[in-house]
């Protein structure tokens, strides 16, 4: 059962506890244009001295982090259908508002079962989670569906960018001033030992409570980095657990290299289709506009022409169809390497990278079989 978008994004927010910018920014897609009630500060909760000290320590240690990266395991529990979905991946954060999380469903061995008991004396069924990517570059949020090869974009208004993104719906406590945390959450210290700290947080704001009922955050007392987070969804029938591993702060070589070989906050979407409508500009003209003024202009979905060169024609046509594009094939030059080139694309129009509307036609020229008459 696929989570509703709001719950899916709430689950992602959990990882933003470990990478603050990402946790904050991916939830903005549900709250663009909504102003949080920052000026309506509720009565501050009186906390035990131990929890007050933990919040101060957490705030102080978080302020030292400019970059953060690590691995995560995600477990999604559906108590209605008694199913557990497992995923794994990596996350990246760069101060103040860039983040990325890559999620891939884990391969489930045949016969494997969850360790969570069901109500029939057995255990929850075990399934792989969905393949996803979420990227926030500080100006836009990209929600990328890897299975369907499609994506959505949510521009972030100027007033929400940079450190102001802390006013997003679900920052939890990472990097948040202790007094702000107490205003936004009902907090309870569940465990406080030299090995672990566990804090329960229930939202005070209605907007937050629409996304999650309660969060439990497990911290490493030595580093104040999250070791795990549990998110209870509003219905109470679903929950998501993130377990963090190999978390590294302020890595000396930076996080712009590594396995990506480029900026991880700039997605390569040449072979993906853009879904729905997108605000054309999230710039100054859309900030502080009069109430009576019309909403920002929108544009219909457009696509960057994907590169089909080198693919066999059947694969190329299938990919283009999945992206909502049409294709026509034409015989071209005889293949110089028949074993590798026959019926593979070597020329296309429009060329890769050009903009095309949904339903547009991509013309593909193929290498032909030199042993057969040209048709």
C-alpha positions in Angstrom: 0.0 0.0 0.0 1.6 3.3 -1.1 1.6 6.0 1.5 -0.4 9.2 0.8 1.9 12.0 -0.2 1.6 13.8 3.1 2.6 10.7 5.0 5.4 9.9 2.6 6.8 13.3 3.0 6.4 13.2 6.7 8.4 10.0 6.8 11.1 11.7 4.8 11.1 14.5 7.3 12.4 12.0 9.8 15.6 11.7 8.0 15.8 15.5 8.1 16.4 15.1 11.8 19.7 13.9 10.7 20.0 16.3 7.8 18.1 19.3 9.0 17.8 21.1 5.7 16.2 18.1 3.9 13.9 17.4 6.8 12.7 20.9 6.6 12.5 21.5 2.9 10.7 18.4 1.6 7.8 19.1 3.8 7.4 22.6 2.3 5.8 21.0 -0.7 2.7 20.5 1.5 2.8 24.0 2.9 3.9 26.4 0.2 2.0 29.6 0.5 0.9 28.8 4.1 2.3 31.1 6.8 3.0 29.3 10.1 1.7 30.9 13.2 5.1 32.0 14.3 3.8 35.0 16.1 1.2 33.0 18.1 3.6 31.5 20.6 1.9 29.0 22.9 2.7 28.8 26.6 6.2 27.4 27.0 6.3 23.9 28.6 8.1 23.6 31.9 10.6 20.8 31.4 12.7 18.7 33.8 16.3 20.1 34.2 17.8 17.1 32.5 15.7 17.6 29.4 16.5 21.3 29.4 20.2 20.5 29.4 19.8 18.0 26.6 18.1 20.5 24.4 20.8 23.1 25.1 23.5 20.6 24.3 21.7 19.5 21.1 21.3 23.0 19.9 25.0 23.8 20.6 26.3 20.7 18.9 24.0 21.1 15.9 25.3 24.6 15.3 28.7 23.1 14.6 27.5 21.1 11.6 27.9 22.5 8.1 27.7 19.2 6.2 26.3 15.8 7.2 26.0 12.5 5.4 25.3 8.9 6.2 23.3 5.8 5.5 19.8 4.9 6.7 17.5 2.0 6.9 13.7 2.7 6.6 11.0 0.5 8.0 7.4 1.3 7.2 4.7 -0.5 9.2 1.0 -0.8 8.1 -1.0 -2.1 11.0 -4.2 -2.5 9.0 -2.7 -4.8 6.4 0.0 -6.0 8.7 2.8 -5.4 6.3 6.4 -4.1 6.8 8.2 -2.4 4.0 12.0 -2.1 4.1 14.2 0.3 2.3 17.8 1.6 2.5 19.8 4.5 1.2 21.9 7.6 1.8 21.3 11.1 2.9 23.2 14.4 2.5 22.8 17.8 4.1 24.6 21.1 3.6 24.0 24.2 5.7 21.7 26.1 5.6 19.0 24.5 3.4 20.3 21.9 1.0 19.5 18.2 1.4 19.1 14.9 -0.4 17.8 11.5 0.5 18.0 8.5 -1.7 15.7 5.6 -0.9 15.7 2.1 -2.5 13.6 -0.9 -1.6 15.6 -3.7 -0.1 15.7 -7.1 -1.8 13.6 -9.4 0.4 14.9 -13.0 0.4 12.3 -15.7 -0.3 10.5 -16.7 2.8 11.8 -13.8 4.9 9.3 -12.3 7.4 9.2 -9.2 9.6 10.2 -9.5 13.2 6.9 -7.7 14.2 4.2 -10.1 15.4 0.8 -9.9 13.8 -2.5 -10.6 15.5 -2.8 -14.2 14.2 0.3 -15.7 15.9 2.6 -15.0 13.0 4.5 -12.0 11.8 4.0 -9.1 9.4 4.5 -9.8 5.7 7.8 -8.3 4.5 8.0 -6.3 1.2 10.5 -4.0 -0.4 9.7 -0.2 -0.1 9.4 2.2 -3.0 12.4 3.7 -4.8 12.5 7.5 -4.3 14.7 10.5 -4.3 14.1 13.9 -2.6 16.4 16.8 -3.3 16.3 20.3 -2.0 18.7 22.8 -3.6 17.6 25.7 -1.4 15.3 27.1 -4.1 13.4 24.1 -5.2 12.3 20.7 -3.9 12.5 17.7 -6.4 10.3 14.7 -5.7 11.6 11.9 -7.9 9.9 8.6 -8.6 12.6 6.2 -9.7 10.2 3.3 -10.7 8.0 5.5 -13.0 10.9 7.8 -14.1 9.0 10.9 -13.3 9.4 13.9 -11.0 7.6 16.9 -9.5 9.1 20.3 -8.6 8.0 22.6 -5.8 9.7 26.1 -5.8 10.4 27.6 -2.4 9.4 31.2 -2.0 12.2 33.6 -1.1 10.9 34.3 2.4 11.2 30.6 3.2 14.8 30.1 1.9 18.0 29.9 3.8 17.8 29.8 7.6 14.1 30.8 7.4 13.3 27.3 6.2 13.4 26.5 9.9 9.7 27.6 9.9 8.8 24.7 7.7 6.2 22.3 9.1 8.6 19.5 10.4 12.0 20.6 11.5 11.8 18.6 14.7 14.7 19.7 16.9 17.9 19.5 14.9 19.4 22.9 14.9 16.3 24.4 16.4 16.7 26.8 19.4 15.6 25.1 22.6 13.0 27.7 23.3 11.4 27.3 19.9 11.4 23.5 20.3 9.4 23.9 23.5 6.9 26.2 21.8 6.3 23.8 18.9 6.3 20.4 20.7 5.1 18.7 23.9 8.4 17.1 24.9 9.1 14.1 27.2 12.4 12.5 28.1 11.9 8.8 27.9 15.5 7.5 28.3 18.6 9.3 29.5 21.7 7.0 29.9 25.4 7.3 28.9 24.5 5.2 25.8 21.4 6.7 24.5 18.9 9.5 24.8 15.3 9.1 23.7 12.9 12.0 23.4 9.2 11.9 22.5 7.8 14.9 20.7 4.1 15.6 20.1 3.1 18.6 17.9 1.4 21.6 19.2 0.5 23.1 15.8 -2.4 21.8 13.8 -0.3 21.8 10.6 2.3 19.6 12.2 -0.3 17.3 13.7 -1.8 16.7 10.2 1.6 15.1 9.2 2.4 13.1 12.3 1.0 12.2 15.7 4.2 11.7 17.6 7.9 11.3 17.0 10.5 9.5 19.1 14.1 10.6 18.5 17.0 8.5 19.7 20.3 10.5 20.1 23.9 9.5 20.6 24.9 11.4 23.8 28.5 11.6 22.6 27.7 13.5 19.4 24.0 14.5 19.7 23.5 13.0 16.2 20.3 11.0 15.7 20.7 7.2 15.9 17.1 6.4 15.0 13.7 8.1 14.7 10.2 6.7 14.9 7.3 8.6 13.3 3.7 7.8 14.2 1.3 8.8 11.4 -1.9 10.7 12.2 -4.2 7.7 11.8 -2.2 5.7 14.4 -2.3 2.7 12.0 1.0 3.5 10.2 4.5 4.2 11.5 7.9 4.7 10.0 11.3 4.0 11.6 14.6 5.4 10.4 17.9 3.8 11.6 21.0 5.9 10.9 24.4 4.4 10.3 27.9 5.8 9.4 26.8 9.3 10.1 29.6 11.7 9.5 29.6 15.5 10.2 31.8 18.0 8.3 33.6 15.5 6.2 36.8 17.0 5.1 36.6 16.2 1.5 33.1 17.6 1.3 30.0 15.9 0.0 30.0 17.4 -3.5 32.3 14.7 -4.8 32.1 11.1 -3.7 30.1 8.6 -5.7 28.1 11.3 -7.5 31.2 13.0 -9.0 29.2 16.3 -8.9 26.9 18.4 -6.8 24.4 15.9 -5.2 21.9 18.7 -5.0 21.7 19.1 -8.8 19.6 16.2 -10.1 20.2 14.7 -13.5 16.7 14.2 -14.9 17.3 13.9 -18.6 15.5 10.6 -18.8 12.6 11.6 -16.5 9.3 13.2 -17.2 8.0 16.3 -15.4 4.6 15.7 -13.8 1.7 18.1 -13.4 2.0 21.9 -13.2 4.8 23.9 -11.7 4.9 27.5 -10.5 6.9 29.2 -13.2 8.9 31.5 -11.0 9.3 31.5 -7.2 11.1 34.8 -7.2 10.6 38.3 -5.8 7.5 39.0 -7.8 5.7 36.3 -5.9 6.7 37.6 -2.5 4.4 39.9 -0.5 2.0 40.3 -3.4 -1.4 41.8 -2.7 -4.2 39.5 -1.7 -6.3 40.6 -4.7 -3.5 39.9 -7.1 -3.7 36.9 -9.3 -1.7 33.8 -8.3 1.7 33.2 -9.9 1.6 31.9 -13.4 1.8 28.2 -14.1 3.2 26.3 -17.0 2.0 23.0 -18.4 4.4 20.0 -18.0 7.4 20.2 -20.3 10.3 17.8 -20.7 13.9 17.9 -21.5 14.5 15.6 -24.5 16.2 12.5 -23.1 19.3 11.0 -24.8 18.4 7.9 -26.7 21.6 7.6 -28.6 23.2 4.2 -28.1 20.0 2.4 -27.1 18.3 -0.3 -29.1 15.1 1.0 -30.7 12.7 -1.1 -28.7 14.2 0.2 -25.4 14.2 3.7 -26.7 10.6 3.6 -27.8 9.5 2.1 -24.5 11.3 4.7 -22.4 9.9 7.6 -24.5 6.3 6.2 -24.2 6.7 6.0 -20.4 7.7 9.7 -20.4 4.6 10.6 -22.4 6.4 11.1 -25.7 5.9 9.7 -29.1 8.6 8.3 -31.4 9.3 7.5 -35.0 12.2 5.4 -36.3 14.0 5.7 -39.6 16.7 3.5 -41.2 20.1 5.1 -41.4 23.6 4.1 -42.1 24.8 0.5 -42.1 26.3 -0.6 -38.8 30.1 -0.7 -38.8 30.0 -3.1 -35.8 27.0 -5.3 -36.6 27.3 -7.2 -33.3 26.7 -4.0 -31.3 25.1 -1.4 -33.5 22.3 -2.9 -35.5 19.0 -1.3 -34.9 20.6 1.0 -32.3 19.9 4.8 -32.3 22.8 7.0 -33.5 20.9 10.2 -34.3 17.8 11.9 -32.9 15.7 15.0 -33.3 15.0 17.1 -31.3 18.5 16.7 -29.8 19.0 15.7 -26.2 18.4 18.6 -23.7 15.9 20.6 -25.8 12.5 21.3 -24.3 9.5 19.5 -25.6 5.8 19.3 -24.7 4.1 16.2 -23.5 3.0 14.1 -26.5 5.8 15.5 -28.7 7.5 13.3 -31.3 11.2 12.2 -31.1 12.6 11.1 -34.4 15.2 8.3 -34.1 17.6 7.2 -36.8 19.0 3.6 -36.5 22.0 1.7 -37.7 20.8 -0.9 -40.2 21.9 -4.5 -40.8 24.4 -4.3 -43.7 23.5 -7.8 -44.7 20.0 -6.8 -45.6 18.5 -4.4 -48.2 17.9 -1.0 -46.8 14.1 -0.4 -46.2 
